[in-house]
Amino acid sequence: MIAIVELEEQPGLRFVTNIEDVDVDEVFIGMPVRVRFRQEDDVWLPLFTKE
């Protein structure tokens, strides 16, 4: 699922990213998430999952 994630540590910094391993019905505004990284060739992509 594609989402916009704003970092708590730096308000105003937002990522258009993927949220993985969460059902669409479980996602809500303000939901705590944690980052993990996936390597695609020589690029590391930030992906998020439910905390």
C-alpha positions as CSV (number, residue, x, y, z in Angstrom):
1,M,0.0,0.0,0.0
2,I,1.3,3.5,-0.9
3,A,1.2,6.0,1.9
4,I,2.7,9.3,3.1
5,V,4.7,8.9,6.3
6,E,5.8,11.9,8.4
7,L,8.7,11.4,10.7
8,E,8.1,12.1,14.4
9,E,11.7,13.1,14.8
10,Q,11.5,15.7,12.1
11,P,8.0,17.2,11.7
12,G,7.3,18.3,8.1
13,L,9.6,15.6,6.6
14,R,7.3,13.3,4.6
15,F,8.0,10.2,2.5
16,V,5.8,8.8,-0.2
17,T,6.5,5.1,0.5
18,N,5.1,1.7,1.0
19,I,3.5,0.3,4.1
20,E,3.9,-3.5,4.2
21,D,2.5,-6.4,6.1
22,V,-0.6,-4.5,7.2
23,D,-4.2,-5.0,6.0
24,V,-5.7,-1.9,4.4
25,D,-8.4,-1.9,7.1
26,E,-5.8,-1.6,9.9
27,V,-4.2,1.6,8.5
28,F,-5.1,4.9,10.0
29,I,-3.8,8.5,10.2
30,G,-1.3,8.8,13.0
31,M,-0.6,5.1,13.1
32,P,2.9,4.4,14.6
33,V,5.2,2.7,12.0
34,R,8.8,1.6,11.9
35,V,11.2,1.8,9.0
36,R,13.0,-1.1,7.4
37,F,15.2,-1.0,4.3
38,R,15.1,-3.2,1.2
39,Q,17.9,-3.3,-1.3
40,E,17.0,-3.0,-5.0
41,D,20.2,-3.3,-7.0
42,D,22.4,-0.6,-5.5
43,V,19.7,1.5,-3.9
44,W,18.3,1.0,-0.4
45,L,14.5,1.8,-0.2
46,P,12.9,2.8,3.1
47,L,9.7,0.8,3.7
48,F,7.4,1.0,6.7
49,T,5.5,-1.5,8.7
50,K,3.1,-1.3,11.7
51,E,5.0,-0.8,15.0
